[in-house]
């Protein structure tokens, strides 16, 4: 923590006086700052994994059109369902309003040509803080059975992985170095009298 604080303070001071000097300082110590970034990425991934497992919420509900349910700080309102044909399959789609403005449409898809095999397609709303998944399990008339999931901090896992990769790339990028074989051959003059 002390190393991060010292490096951050030095970079802030350099960036305030000259952004170019701050960039040159990072370029001159790529391995150090790359390692800093990679370790920050590990912490972000760990926070995302813990958050998505500890605070995950799940509910199974059956709703009539117009009914709502609360899940993880979100309000989901079931607006009804409709059926549509799409090429080689038929989809039964539920309309869910999320927090008054978002629209989720989970569906059950059946393939008549494949013996009426059914595939459930989840609807997903992703944000920085959480992912909301809605699965349509069944439909009787307009009454829908739904599985609802709120998985917090999933985006943190992906962001942390990107930060780790960025840190590894920064720390391992090097300027090409010439080997002795690539240097031009020069003759040394014999020492004079």
Beta strands, then each sheet from edge to edge (+ up, - down):
strand 1: 57-63
strand 2: 68-71
strand 3: 74-86
strand 4: 89-98
strand 5: 102-104
strand 6: 107-111
strand 7: 117-121
strand 8: 123-126
strand 9: 130-140
strand 10: 143-152
sheet 1: 1+ 10- 9+ 8-
sheet 2: 2+ 3- 4+ 5-
sheet 3: 2+ 3- 4+ 6- 7+
end
